[in-house]
């Protein structure tokens, strides 16, 4: 009993460990990097999973296309009851028949070959390639979306830190204003202005906290899991000088963009659909082989025995009659006289009839083998076949136009995103200089105000310029990262690796 209890406890501990491991796999840790976020999204994002789910159906479509070359096997079996009564054929009575129990079986092999069978394999494989390409496009689109949302959350986080820094400087200014008012070097209005500025800084901190929570919730939606709002985002992005030309990134995009490749694959599938539709004009062949049998048993064999006994008596009387006729002839017929005793219905005959009647349900009597070859050549089917071909051709032309339109759109997006990235990089350099100059100006104005060489209004103006410069620099940084993510989404590949 002790061993049994220990076994149950061990099983319970293993189940708990498995459950905990699964829970950890579904929930991100307190620190979340971009690569980890992408991995979680690929496994849990419902929109991507709904696209990926089509791959299994496409794979079975290929198997079904090859399976069309194999014969189909069907087995049929049935049971029937036929009541007793007067059996009639039209207006002619065939006599009274007993009730019967009837069973039968049929085993059929059938194989149909047509043009659609041969072209169906190519169609199914083209559909599978298109489905796989669409899954790849969905995966890359998800990676791009998660990356952009991760950057948006980082922007909100750094914006909150910046607001907290501004609050800290506002509190320093308030402390400085209070000290000057206490010693009579400034009027109380300056202290009140400093308190107002601190209040405004507190409002910006609250707004920053709310924005950070919102962006993390949106990131959680893209991941497909519940993300703890206290999760730390650990990946950092560096600003660098892009060295790719517009022609280079455009060539990459035309060659590797997953969405464009999926559209091209769907165009190939539509061209295979045209060939499949045209196969309707080709002949088709149908080969079938059938084995069958039946079992028939009278519910009351007495009527069968009576009929057999009467038939034997009639045969014996006929035999005796022919023997008598033969005796009256001057020359006997060949084979006469006959042995009429062999035509008597004996007890052994009755037992054999009863045994033969005992056939229901599985003592089948086999029927002769049936085999058939049928050739069908379509001559005229109205205009339905022509309509199917025309519709397939129209779909193929539409798919080709979509490929062309997407290529044009992609070239425009890539060149625009590349120029936006270069502009963002130049703005980062300008805003960095502005930030450094505004920081030096604020330091000088605070020192002058402490010495009484300037007014509090001038200090507030310097503080406003510093805050605006910090905001502009932060926006310039993340505009660069957002532009890079947009360019990567258009090109279809990573252009720079994040760190952290």
Sine and cosine of phi, psi and omega as CSV:
sin_phi,cos_phi,sin_psi,cos_psi,sin_omega,cos_omega
0.00,0.00,-0.63,0.78,0.03,-1.00
-0.89,0.45,-0.63,0.78,0.01,-1.00
-0.91,0.42,-0.63,0.78,0.02,-1.00
-0.90,0.43,-0.68,0.74,0.02,-1.00
-0.90,0.44,-0.66,0.75,0.02,-1.00
-0.89,0.45,-0.61,0.79,0.03,-1.00
-0.90,0.44,-0.67,0.74,0.01,-1.00
-0.91,0.42,-0.65,0.76,0.02,-1.00
-0.90,0.44,-0.65,0.76,0.02,-1.00
-0.90,0.44,-0.66,0.75,0.03,-1.00
-0.90,0.44,-0.65,0.76,0.00,-1.00
-0.90,0.43,-0.65,0.76,0.01,-1.00
-0.91,0.42,-0.65,0.76,0.02,-1.00
-0.90,0.44,-0.66,0.75,0.02,-1.00
-0.89,0.45,-0.66,0.75,0.02,-1.00
-0.90,0.44,-0.63,0.78,0.01,-1.00
-0.91,0.41,-0.65,0.76,0.04,-1.00
-0.90,0.44,-0.67,0.74,0.01,-1.00
-0.90,0.44,-0.66,0.75,0.01,-1.00
-0.91,0.40,-0.64,0.77,0.02,-1.00
-0.90,0.44,-0.65,0.76,0.03,-1.00
-0.91,0.42,-0.65,0.76,0.01,-1.00
-0.89,0.45,-0.64,0.77,0.03,-1.00
-0.92,0.40,-0.55,0.84,0.01,-1.00
-0.93,0.37,-0.48,0.88,-0.03,-1.00
-1.00,0.03,-0.38,0.93,-0.08,-1.00
-0.94,-0.35,0.75,-0.66,0.05,-1.00
-0.94,0.35,0.41,-0.91,0.04,-1.00
-0.96,0.29,0.03,-1.00,0.00,-1.00
-0.92,0.39,-0.35,0.94,0.09,-1.00
-0.92,-0.40,0.77,-0.63,-0.10,-0.99
-0.78,-0.62,0.89,-0.46,0.11,-0.99
-1.00,-0.04,0.23,-0.97,-0.04,-1.00
-0.91,0.42,-0.69,0.72,0.00,-1.00
-0.89,0.47,-0.63,0.77,0.04,-1.00
-0.91,0.41,-0.65,0.76,0.03,-1.00
-0.88,0.48,-0.66,0.75,0.02,-1.00
-0.90,0.43,-0.68,0.74,0.01,-1.00
-0.88,0.47,-0.67,0.75,0.02,-1.00
-0.91,0.42,-0.65,0.76,-0.02,-1.00
-0.91,0.42,-0.65,0.76,-0.02,-1.00
-0.88,0.47,-0.54,0.84,-0.03,-1.00
-1.00,0.09,-0.46,0.89,-0.20,-0.98
-0.86,-0.50,-0.30,0.95,-0.06,-1.00
-0.90,0.43,0.87,-0.50,-0.11,-0.99
-0.92,0.39,-0.58,0.81,0.00,-1.00
-0.90,0.44,-0.68,0.73,0.03,-1.00
-0.93,0.38,-0.63,0.77,-0.01,-1.00
-0.90,0.43,-0.56,0.83,0.02,-1.00
-0.92,0.40,-0.54,0.84,0.08,-1.00
-0.97,0.26,-0.69,0.73,-0.01,-1.00
-0.90,0.43,-0.47,0.88,-0.03,-1.00
-0.88,0.47,-0.38,0.92,-0.03,-1.00
-0.96,0.29,-0.24,0.97,-0.06,-1.00
-0.91,0.41,-0.63,0.78,-0.01,-1.00
-0.90,0.45,-0.69,0.73,0.02,-1.00
-0.89,0.45,-0.63,0.77,0.02,-1.00
-0.91,0.41,-0.62,0.79,0.03,-1.00
-0.90,0.43,-0.66,0.75,0.04,-1.00
-0.94,0.33,-0.44,0.90,0.10,-0.99
-0.89,0.46,-0.63,0.78,0.06,-1.00
-0.91,0.40,-0.70,0.71,0.03,-1.00
-0.88,0.48,-0.65,0.76,0.01,-1.00
-0.91,0.41,-0.58,0.81,0.03,-1.00
-0.91,0.42,-0.67,0.74,0.08,-1.00
-0.94,0.35,-0.56,0.83,0.00,-1.00
-0.91,0.40,-0.31,0.95,0.04,-1.00
-0.90,0.43,-0.33,0.94,0.04,-1.00
-0.99,0.12,-0.14,0.99,0.01,-1.00
-1.00,-0.06,0.53,-0.85,0.03,-1.00
-0.94,0.34,0.51,-0.86,0.08,-1.00
-1.00,-0.05,0.69,-0.72,-0.01,-1.00
-0.92,-0.40,0.76,-0.65,0.02,-1.00
-0.74,-0.67,0.70,-0.71,0.05,-1.00
-0.87,-0.49,0.79,-0.62,0.02,-1.00
-0.85,-0.53,0.59,-0.81,0.08,-1.00
-0.51,-0.86,0.63,-0.78,-0.03,-1.00
-0.56,-0.83,0.34,-0.94,0.01,-1.00
-0.77,-0.64,0.65,-0.76,-0.10,-0.99
-0.62,-0.78,0.45,-0.90,0.08,-1.00
-0.80,-0.59,0.77,-0.64,0.04,-1.00
-0.88,-0.48,0.87,-0.49,-0.05,-1.00
-0.97,0.26,0.28,-0.96,0.03,-1.00
-0.97,0.23,0.35,-0.94,0.02,-1.00
0.47,-0.88,-0.11,-0.99,-0.02,-1.00
-0.98,0.19,0.90,-0.43,0.00,-1.00
-1.00,0.06,0.86,-0.52,-0.09,-1.00
-0.83,-0.56,0.53,-0.85,0.13,-0.99
-0.83,-0.56,0.97,-0.22,-0.14,-0.99
0.91,0.41,-0.83,-0.56,0.04,-1.00
-0.99,-0.12,0.11,0.99,-0.05,-1.00
-0.98,-0.20,0.78,-0.62,0.04,-1.00
-1.00,0.09,0.78,-0.63,0.00,-1.00
-0.99,-0.16,0.07,1.00,0.05,-1.00
0.97,-0.23,0.22,-0.98,0.00,-1.00
-0.97,0.25,0.75,-0.67,0.02,-1.00
-0.85,-0.53,0.53,-0.85,0.04,-1.00
-0.98,0.18,0.09,-1.00,0.08,-1.00
-0.98,0.20,0.54,-0.84,-0.06,-1.00
-0.77,-0.64,0.52,-0.85,0.24,-0.97
-0.97,-0.26,0.81,-0.59,-0.12,-0.99
-0.80,-0.60,0.69,-0.72,0.13,-0.99
-0.70,-0.71,0.48,-0.88,0.02,-1.00
-0.52,-0.85,0.26,-0.97,0.05,-1.00
-0.61,-0.79,0.32,-0.95,0.05,-1.00
-0.46,-0.89,0.76,-0.65,0.08,-1.00
-0.88,-0.47,0.88,-0.48,-0.09,-1.00
-0.81,-0.58,0.70,-0.72,0.14,-0.99
-0.91,-0.42,0.78,-0.63,-0.07,-1.00
-0.66,-0.75,0.68,-0.73,0.04,-1.00
-0.66,-0.75,0.82,-0.57,0.04,-1.00
-0.91,-0.41,0.78,-0.63,-0.01,-1.00
-0.87,-0.50,0.78,-0.62,0.05,-1.00
-0.58,-0.81,0.03,-1.00,0.05,-1.00
-0.88,0.47,-0.60,0.80,0.02,-1.00
-0.89,0.46,-0.51,0.86,0.02,-1.00
-0.91,0.42,-0.70,0.71,-0.03,-1.00
-0.94,0.34,-0.70,0.72,-0.04,-1.00
-0.98,0.19,-0.24,0.97,-0.01,-1.00
-0.91,0.41,-0.52,0.85,0.01,-1.00
-0.91,0.42,-0.74,0.67,0.02,-1.00
-0.89,0.46,-0.61,0.79,0.03,-1.00
-0.90,0.44,-0.70,0.71,-0.02,-1.00
-0.91,0.41,-0.65,0.76,0.01,-1.00
-0.92,0.38,-0.60,0.80,0.06,-1.00
-0.91,0.41,-0.64,0.77,0.06,-1.00
-0.90,0.44,-0.61,0.79,0.03,-1.00
-0.91,0.41,-0.68,0.73,0.03,-1.00
-0.89,0.46,-0.65,0.76,0.02,-1.00
-0.91,0.41,-0.65,0.76,0.02,-1.00
-0.91,0.42,-0.67,0.74,0.04,-1.00
-0.89,0.45,-0.66,0.75,0.02,-1.00
-0.91,0.42,-0.61,0.79,0.04,-1.00
-0.92,0.39,-0.58,0.82,0.07,-1.00
-0.91,0.41,-0.67,0.74,0.05,-1.00
-0.88,0.47,-0.66,0.75,0.03,-1.00
-0.90,0.43,-0.65,0.76,0.03,-1.00
-0.90,0.43,-0.63,0.78,0.01,-1.00
-0.91,0.42,-0.70,0.71,-0.01,-1.00
-0.93,0.36,-0.61,0.79,0.05,-1.00
-0.89,0.46,-0.61,0.79,0.05,-1.00
-0.91,0.41,-0.67,0.75,0.05,-1.00
-0.86,0.51,-0.70,0.72,0.01,-1.00
-0.90,0.44,-0.69,0.73,-0.01,-1.00
-0.90,0.43,-0.70,0.71,0.01,-1.00
-0.89,0.45,-0.66,0.75,0.01,-1.00
-0.88,0.48,-0.73,0.69,0.00,-1.00
-0.90,0.43,-0.63,0.78,0.03,-1.00
-0.95,0.33,-0.57,0.82,0.07,-1.00
-0.88,0.47,-0.67,0.74,0.04,-1.00
-0.90,0.43,-0.64,0.77,0.02,-1.00
-0.89,0.46,-0.62,0.78,0.04,-1.00
-0.92,0.38,-0.63,0.78,0.06,-1.00
-0.91,0.42,-0.63,0.78,0.04,-1.00
-0.87,0.49,-0.69,0.72,0.02,-1.00
-0.91,0.42,-0.63,0.78,0.01,-1.00
-0.90,0.43,-0.73,0.68,0.00,-1.00
-0.93,0.36,-0.52,0.86,0.09,-1.00
-0.90,0.43,-0.62,0.79,0.06,-1.00
-0.91,0.41,-0.67,0.74,0.04,-1.00
-0.88,0.48,-0.63,0.78,0.02,-1.00
-0.91,0.41,-0.65,0.76,0.04,-1.00
-0.90,0.43,-0.61,0.79,0.04,-1.00
-0.92,0.38,-0.59,0.81,0.08,-1.00
-0.91,0.42,-0.66,0.75,0.04,-1.00
-0.90,0.44,-0.60,0.80,0.06,-1.00
-0.90,0.43,-0.65,0.76,0.03,-1.00
-0.89,0.45,-0.66,0.75,0.03,-1.00
-0.93,0.38,-0.59,0.81,0.04,-1.00
-0.90,0.44,-0.62,0.79,0.04,-1.00
-0.93,0.38,-0.59,0.81,0.08,-1.00
-0.90,0.44,-0.68,0.73,0.03,-1.00
-0.90,0.44,-0.62,0.78,0.03,-1.00
-0.90,0.44,-0.67,0.74,0.02,-1.00
-0.90,0.44,-0.63,0.77,0.02,-1.00
-0.92,0.39,-0.65,0.76,0.01,-1.00
-0.91,0.41,-0.67,0.74,0.02,-1.00
-0.88,0.48,-0.66,0.75,-0.01,-1.00
-0.90,0.44,-0.65,0.76,0.01,-1.00
-0.93,0.35,-0.60,0.80,0.03,-1.00
-0.92,0.39,-0.63,0.78,-0.03,-1.00
-0.90,0.44,-0.56,0.83,0.00,-1.00
-1.00,-0.03,0.05,1.00,0.04,-1.00
0.99,0.16,0.23,0.97,0.00,-1.00
-1.00,0.05,-0.14,0.99,0.01,-1.00
-0.56,-0.83,0.37,-0.93,0.00,-1.00
-1.00,0.09,0.39,-0.92,0.00,-1.00
-0.86,0.51,-0.38,0.93,0.01,-1.00
-0.87,0.49,-0.56,0.83,0.00,-1.00
-0.91,0.40,-0.60,0.80,0.05,-1.00
-0.91,0.42,-0.65,0.76,0.02,-1.00
-0.90,0.44,-0.66,0.76,0.05,-1.00
-0.89,0.45,-0.62,0.78,0.03,-1.00
-0.91,0.40,-0.61,0.79,0.04,-1.00
-0.91,0.41,-0.61,0.79,0.05,-1.00
-0.90,0.45,-0.69,0.73,0.00,-1.00
-0.90,0.44,-0.60,0.80,0.06,-1.00
-0.91,0.41,-0.64,0.77,0.05,-1.00
-0.88,0.48,-0.66,0.75,0.05,-1.00
-0.89,0.46,-0.63,0.78,0.02,-1.00
-0.91,0.42,-0.60,0.80,0.06,-1.00
-0.90,0.43,-0.62,0.78,0.05,-1.00
-0.88,0.47,-0.69,0.72,0.00,-1.00
-0.90,0.43,-0.55,0.83,0.05,-1.00
-0.91,0.41,-0.70,0.72,0.02,-1.00
-0.89,0.46,-0.66,0.75,0.04,-1.00
-0.90,0.44,-0.64,0.77,0.02,-1.00
-0.90,0.44,-0.65,0.76,0.04,-1.00
-0.90,0.44,-0.67,0.74,0.01,-1.00
-0.91,0.42,-0.65,0.76,0.01,-1.00
-0.91,0.43,-0.64,0.77,0.01,-1.00
-0.90,0.44,-0.67,0.74,0.03,-1.00
-0.89,0.45,-0.66,0.75,-0.01,-1.00
-0.89,0.45,-0.70,0.71,-0.02,-1.00
-0.92,0.39,-0.57,0.82,0.06,-1.00
-0.94,0.34,-0.58,0.81,0.08,-1.00
-0.90,0.44,-0.64,0.77,0.05,-1.00
-0.92,0.40,-0.60,0.80,0.09,-1.00
-0.90,0.43,-0.65,0.76,0.04,-1.00
-0.88,0.48,-0.62,0.78,0.04,-1.00
-0.88,0.47,-0.66,0.75,0.01,-1.00
-0.94,0.35,-0.55,0.83,0.02,-1.00
-0.95,0.32,-0.47,0.88,-0.04,-1.00
0.99,0.13,0.27,0.96,0.03,-1.00
-0.70,-0.71,0.21,-0.98,0.06,-1.00
-1.00,0.09,0.94,-0.35,-0.04,-1.00
-1.00,-0.05,0.79,-0.61,0.07,-1.00
-0.90,0.44,0.77,-0.64,-0.05,-1.00
-0.92,0.39,-0.28,0.96,0.05,-1.00
-1.00,0.00,0.07,1.00,0.00,-1.00
-0.89,0.45,0.72,-0.70,0.00,-1.00
-1.00,0.01,0.75,-0.67,0.05,-1.00
-1.00,-0.02,0.89,-0.45,-0.22,-0.98
-0.98,-0.18,-0.28,0.96,-0.06,-1.00
-0.98,0.22,0.67,-0.74,0.06,-1.00
-0.87,-0.50,0.40,-0.91,-0.04,-1.00
-0.84,-0.55,0.69,-0.72,-0.03,-1.00
-0.97,-0.24,0.57,-0.82,0.10,-0.99
-1.00,0.05,0.74,-0.68,-0.02,-1.00
-0.65,-0.76,0.13,-0.99,0.01,-1.00
-1.00,-0.06,0.92,-0.38,0.00,-1.00
-0.90,0.44,0.70,-0.71,-0.03,-1.00
-0.91,-0.41,0.07,1.00,-0.04,-1.00
-1.00,0.00,0.60,-0.80,0.08,-1.00
-1.00,0.07,0.29,-0.96,0.01,-1.00
-0.89,0.46,-0.62,0.79,0.01,-1.00
-0.91,0.41,-0.61,0.79,-0.03,-1.00
-0.92,0.40,-0.75,0.66,-0.02,-1.00
-0.93,0.36,-0.50,0.87,0.05,-1.00
-0.92,0.40,-0.68,0.74,0.05,-1.00
-0.89,0.46,-0.66,0.75,0.06,-1.00
-0.86,0.51,-0.70,0.71,-0.05,-1.00
-0.90,0.43,-0.73,0.69,-0.02,-1.00
-0.89,0.45,-0.51,0.86,-0.05,-1.00
-1.00,0.03,-0.55,0.84,-0.21,-0.98
-0.84,-0.54,-0.11,0.99,-0.05,-1.00
-0.87,0.49,0.86,-0.51,-0.08,-1.00
-0.88,0.47,-0.61,0.79,-0.01,-1.00
-0.91,0.42,-0.66,0.75,0.04,-1.00
-0.91,0.41,-0.63,0.78,0.03,-1.00
-0.91,0.42,-0.59,0.81,0.06,-1.00
-0.92,0.40,-0.64,0.77,0.04,-1.00
-0.91,0.42,-0.64,0.77,0.06,-1.00
-0.91,0.42,-0.64,0.76,0.02,-1.00
-0.90,0.43,-0.62,0.78,0.04,-1.00
-0.92,0.39,-0.53,0.85,0.09,-1.00
-0.91,0.42,-0.67,0.74,0.06,-1.00
-0.88,0.48,-0.64,0.77,0.03,-1.00
-0.90,0.44,-0.61,0.79,0.02,-1.00
-0.92,0.39,-0.56,0.83,0.06,-1.00
-0.93,0.38,-0.59,0.81,0.09,-1.00
-0.92,0.40,-0.51,0.86,0.06,-1.00
-0.90,0.43,-0.57,0.82,0.05,-1.00
-0.90,0.44,-0.72,0.70,0.03,-1.00
-0.89,0.46,-0.63,0.78,0.02,-1.00
-0.91,0.41,-0.63,0.78,0.02,-1.00
-0.92,0.40,-0.63,0.78,0.01,-1.00
-0.93,0.38,-0.38,0.93,0.00,-1.00
-0.91,0.40,-0.21,0.98,0.05,-1.00
-0.91,0.42,-0.28,0.96,0.05,-1.00
-0.99,0.11,-0.18,0.98,-0.06,-1.00
-1.00,0.08,0.41,-0.91,0.03,-1.00
-0.94,0.34,0.35,-0.94,0.03,-1.00
-0.81,-0.59,0.49,-0.87,-0.04,-1.00
-0.83,-0.55,0.67,-0.74,0.00,-1.00
-0.75,-0.66,0.88,-0.48,0.00,-1.00
-0.90,-0.44,0.75,-0.66,-0.01,-1.00
-0.63,-0.77,0.57,-0.82,0.07,-1.00
-0.75,-0.66,0.68,-0.74,-0.12,-0.99
-0.67,-0.75,0.77,-0.64,0.15,-0.99
-0.92,-0.39,0.66,-0.75,-0.04,-1.00
-0.51,-0.86,0.24,-0.97,0.04,-1.00
-0.25,-0.97,0.21,-0.98,-0.01,-1.00
-0.56,-0.83,0.35,-0.94,0.10,-1.00
-0.73,-0.68,0.75,-0.66,-0.08,-1.00
-0.72,-0.69,0.82,-0.58,-0.07,-1.00
-0.70,-0.72,0.79,-0.61,0.08,-1.00
-0.97,0.23,0.71,-0.71,0.01,-1.00
-0.92,0.38,-0.48,0.88,0.05,-1.00
-0.80,-0.61,0.98,-0.22,-0.07,-1.00
-0.96,0.29,-0.08,1.00,-0.04,-1.00
-0.87,0.49,-0.64,0.76,-0.01,-1.00
-0.92,0.39,-0.59,0.81,0.07,-1.00
-0.90,0.43,-0.65,0.76,0.02,-1.00
-0.91,0.42,-0.66,0.75,0.01,-1.00
-0.89,0.46,-0.70,0.71,0.02,-1.00
-0.89,0.45,-0.66,0.75,0.00,-1.00
-0.92,0.40,-0.62,0.78,0.02,-1.00
-0.92,0.39,-0.67,0.74,0.03,-1.00
-0.91,0.42,-0.65,0.76,0.02,-1.00
-0.91,0.42,-0.61,0.79,0.03,-1.00
-0.92,0.39,-0.63,0.77,0.02,-1.00
-0.91,0.42,-0.68,0.74,0.03,-1.00
-0.88,0.47,-0.66,0.75,0.02,-1.00
-0.91,0.42,-0.60,0.80,0.01,-1.00
-0.92,0.39,-0.67,0.74,0.02,-1.00
-0.90,0.44,-0.65,0.76,0.05,-1.00
-0.89,0.46,-0.64,0.77,0.01,-1.00
-0.89,0.45,-0.71,0.70,0.02,-1.00
-0.89,0.45,-0.62,0.79,0.00,-1.00
-0.90,0.44,-0.72,0.70,0.00,-1.00
-0.91,0.41,-0.56,0.83,0.07,-1.00
-0.90,0.43,-0.65,0.76,0.02,-1.00
-0.91,0.42,-0.67,0.74,0.04,-1.00
-0.89,0.46,-0.62,0.78,-0.02,-1.00
-0.91,0.41,-0.55,0.84,0.01,-1.00
-0.92,0.38,-0.48,0.88,0.00,-1.00
-0.99,0.17,-0.12,0.99,0.00,-1.00
-1.00,0.06,0.53,-0.85,0.04,-1.00
-0.94,0.35,-0.47,0.88,0.02,-1.00
-0.76,-0.65,0.84,-0.54,-0.06,-1.00
-0.92,0.39,0.54,-0.84,0.06,-1.00
-0.97,0.25,0.44,-0.90,0.01,-1.00
-0.90,0.43,0.76,-0.65,0.05,-1.00
1.00,-0.03,-0.09,1.00,0.00,-1.00
-0.97,-0.26,0.47,-0.89,0.01,1.00
-0.97,0.24,0.42,-0.91,-0.01,-1.00
-1.00,-0.01,0.42,-0.91,0.08,-1.00
-1.00,0.02,0.99,-0.14,-0.08,-1.00
-0.98,0.19,-0.23,0.97,0.01,-1.00
-0.92,0.40,-0.44,0.90,-0.02,-1.00
-0.94,0.33,-0.27,0.96,-0.02,-1.00
-1.00,0.00,0.04,1.00,0.01,-1.00
-0.95,0.30,0.56,-0.83,0.03,-1.00
-1.00,0.01,0.93,-0.38,-0.10,-0.99
-0.98,-0.21,0.09,-1.00,0.07,-1.00
-0.90,0.43,-0.56,0.83,0.05,-1.00
-0.91,0.41,-0.61,0.79,0.05,-1.00
-0.90,0.44,-0.62,0.79,0.02,-1.00
-0.91,0.42,-0.69,0.73,0.02,-1.00
-0.90,0.44,-0.63,0.78,0.02,-1.00
-0.91,0.41,-0.62,0.79,0.02,-1.00
-0.92,0.40,-0.66,0.75,0.04,-1.00
-0.90,0.45,-0.65,0.76,0.01,-1.00
-0.91,0.41,-0.65,0.76,0.02,-1.00
-0.92,0.39,-0.50,0.86,0.00,-1.00
-0.96,0.29,-0.41,0.91,-0.04,-1.00
-0.98,0.18,0.95,0.31,-0.08,-1.00
-0.90,-0.43,-0.38,0.92,-0.07,-1.00
-0.98,0.21,0.70,-0.71,0.13,0.99
-0.96,-0.27,-0.18,0.98,-0.21,-0.98
-0.86,-0.52,0.13,0.99,0.06,-1.00
-1.00,0.02,0.97,0.23,-0.16,-0.99
-0.98,0.22,0.50,-0.87,0.20,-0.98
-0.97,-0.23,0.88,-0.47,-0.10,-0.99
-0.95,0.32,0.59,-0.81,0.08,-1.00
-0.99,-0.14,0.34,-0.94,0.02,-1.00
-0.89,0.46,0.50,-0.86,0.02,-1.00
-0.90,0.44,0.66,-0.75,0.06,-1.00
-0.89,-0.46,0.74,-0.68,0.05,-1.00
-0.70,-0.72,0.60,-0.80,-0.05,-1.00
-0.56,-0.83,0.64,-0.77,0.13,-0.99
-0.84,-0.55,0.82,-0.57,-0.03,-1.00
-0.82,-0.58,0.74,-0.67,0.04,-1.00
-0.89,-0.45,0.76,-0.65,-0.03,-1.00
-0.81,-0.59,0.78,-0.63,0.04,-1.00
-0.84,-0.55,0.92,-0.39,-0.02,-1.00
-0.94,0.34,0.80,-0.61,0.03,-1.00
-0.97,-0.23,-0.78,0.62,0.01,-1.00
-0.51,-0.86,0.82,-0.57,-0.01,-1.00
-0.82,-0.58,0.67,0.74,-0.13,-0.99
0.94,0.34,-0.68,-0.73,0.08,-1.00
-0.86,-0.52,0.30,0.95,-0.05,-1.00
-0.91,0.40,-0.68,0.74,-0.02,-1.00
-0.91,0.41,-0.67,0.74,0.04,-1.00
-0.89,0.45,-0.61,0.79,0.02,-1.00
-0.91,0.42,-0.63,0.78,0.03,-1.00
-0.91,0.42,-0.65,0.76,0.02,-1.00
-0.91,0.42,-0.71,0.71,-0.01,-1.00
-0.90,0.44,-0.63,0.77,0.02,-1.00
-0.91,0.42,-0.65,0.76,0.04,-1.00
-0.90,0.44,-0.65,0.76,0.03,-1.00
-0.92,0.39,-0.63,0.78,0.04,-1.00
-0.90,0.44,-0.65,0.76,0.04,-1.00
-0.90,0.44,-0.62,0.79,0.02,-1.00
-0.92,0.40,-0.65,0.76,0.04,-1.00
-0.91,0.42,-0.65,0.76,0.05,-1.00
-0.87,0.49,-0.66,0.75,0.02,-1.00
-0.90,0.44,-0.63,0.78,0.04,-1.00
-0.91,0.42,-0.64,0.77,0.03,-1.00
-0.91,0.41,-0.60,0.80,0.03,-1.00
-0.91,0.42,-0.62,0.78,0.06,-1.00
-0.88,0.48,-0.72,0.69,-0.01,-1.00
-0.90,0.44,-0.69,0.72,0.00,-1.00
-0.90,0.43,-0.62,0.79,-0.01,-1.00
-0.95,0.32,-0.58,0.81,0.07,-1.00
-0.88,0.47,-0.70,0.71,0.02,-1.00
-0.89,0.45,-0.69,0.72,0.01,-1.00
-0.90,0.44,-0.63,0.77,-0.02,-1.00
-0.91,0.42,-0.68,0.74,0.03,-1.00
-0.87,0.49,-0.68,0.74,0.03,-1.00
-0.89,0.45,-0.71,0.71,-0.02,-1.00
-0.90,0.44,-0.65,0.76,-0.05,-1.00
-0.93,0.38,-0.74,0.67,-0.01,-1.00
-0.89,0.45,-0.66,0.75,0.02,-1.00
-0.90,0.43,-0.70,0.71,0.01,-1.00
-0.91,0.41,-0.58,0.81,0.03,-1.00
-0.91,0.41,-0.69,0.72,0.02,-1.00
-0.92,0.39,-0.61,0.79,0.04,-1.00
-0.89,0.46,-0.63,0.78,0.02,-1.00
-0.91,0.42,-0.71,0.71,0.02,-1.00
-0.89,0.46,-0.65,0.76,0.03,-1.00
-0.90,0.43,-0.67,0.74,0.00,-1.00
-0.88,0.47,-0.60,0.80,0.01,-1.00
-0.92,0.40,-0.64,0.77,0.02,-1.00
-0.92,0.39,-0.61,0.79,0.01,-1.00
-0.91,0.41,-0.60,0.80,0.04,-1.00
-0.85,0.52,-0.70,0.72,0.00,-1.00
-0.89,0.45,-0.65,0.76,0.00,-1.00
-0.92,0.38,-0.72,0.69,-0.04,-1.00
-0.92,0.38,-0.47,0.88,0.06,-1.00
-0.91,0.40,-0.66,0.75,0.06,-1.00
-0.90,0.44,-0.69,0.72,0.02,-1.00
-0.88,0.48,-0.62,0.79,-0.02,-1.00
-0.92,0.40,-0.68,0.74,0.00,-1.00
-0.91,0.42,-0.67,0.74,-0.01,-1.00
-0.92,0.40,-0.65,0.76,0.01,-1.00
-0.92,0.38,-0.55,0.83,0.04,-1.00
-0.91,0.41,-0.67,0.75,0.03,-1.00
-0.92,0.39,-0.62,0.78,0.01,-1.00
-0.90,0.43,-0.66,0.75,0.01,-1.00
-0.90,0.43,-0.64,0.77,0.01,-1.00
-0.88,0.47,-0.68,0.73,0.00,-1.00
-0.92,0.40,-0.68,0.73,-0.01,-1.00
-0.91,0.42,-0.61,0.80,0.02,-1.00
-0.92,0.40,-0.65,0.76,0.02,-1.00
-0.91,0.41,-0.67,0.75,0.02,-1.00
-0.91,0.43,-0.64,0.77,0.01,-1.00
-0.92,0.39,-0.60,0.80,0.03,-1.00
-0.89,0.45,-0.57,0.82,0.02,-1.00
-1.00,0.06,-0.08,1.00,0.01,-1.00
0.99,0.15,0.32,0.95,-0.04,-1.00
-1.00,-0.01,-0.07,1.00,0.01,-1.00
-0.53,-0.85,0.22,-0.97,-0.03,-1.00
-1.00,0.02,0.26,-0.97,0.03,-1.00
-0.92,0.38,-0.50,0.87,0.04,-1.00
-0.88,0.47,-0.67,0.75,0.04,-1.00
-0.90,0.44,-0.61,0.79,0.04,-1.00
-0.90,0.43,-0.68,0.74,0.03,-1.00
-0.90,0.44,-0.63,0.78,0.04,-1.00
-0.89,0.45,-0.67,0.75,0.04,-1.00
-0.91,0.42,-0.62,0.79,0.03,-1.00
-0.90,0.43,-0.67,0.75,0.02,-1.00
-0.90,0.44,-0.68,0.74,0.03,-1.00
-0.89,0.45,-0.63,0.78,0.03,-1.00
-0.91,0.41,-0.70,0.71,0.00,-1.00
-0.89,0.45,-0.67,0.74,0.00,-1.00
-0.92,0.39,-0.61,0.79,0.03,-1.00
-0.91,0.41,-0.64,0.76,0.05,-1.00
-0.89,0.45,-0.69,0.72,0.01,-1.00
-0.89,0.45,-0.70,0.72,0.00,-1.00
-0.90,0.44,-0.62,0.78,0.02,-1.00
-0.92,0.38,-0.67,0.74,0.03,-1.00
-0.88,0.47,-0.70,0.71,0.01,-1.00
-0.90,0.44,-0.61,0.80,0.01,-1.00
-0.91,0.41,-0.65,0.76,0.04,-1.00
-0.86,0.51,-0.78,0.62,-0.09,-1.00
-0.98,0.21,-0.38,0.93,0.18,-0.98
-0.90,0.43,-0.60,0.80,0.06,-1.00
-0.90,0.43,-0.73,0.68,0.00,-1.00
-0.91,0.42,-0.63,0.78,0.04,-1.00
-0.91,0.40,-0.63,0.77,0.05,-1.00
-0.91,0.42,-0.62,0.79,0.04,-1.00
-0.91,0.42,-0.67,0.74,0.03,-1.00
-0.90,0.44,-0.62,0.79,0.03,-1.00
-0.92,0.39,-0.63,0.78,0.03,-1.00
-0.92,0.40,-0.65,0.76,0.04,-1.00
-0.89,0.45,-0.63,0.77,0.02,-1.00
-0.90,0.45,-0.61,0.80,0.00,-1.00
-0.96,0.26,-0.64,0.77,-0.03,-1.00
-0.95,0.32,-0.62,0.78,-0.02,-1.00
1.00,-0.08,0.34,0.94,0.02,-1.00
-0.38,-0.93,0.35,-0.94,0.07,-1.00
-0.95,0.33,0.73,-0.68,0.04,-1.00
-0.96,-0.28,-0.36,0.93,0.03,-1.00
-0.52,-0.85,0.61,-0.79,0.00,-1.00
-1.00,-0.05,0.71,-0.70,0.09,-1.00
-0.98,0.21,0.28,-0.96,-0.01,-1.00
-0.82,-0.58,0.34,-0.94,0.03,-1.00
0.93,-0.36,0.00,0.00,0.00,0.00
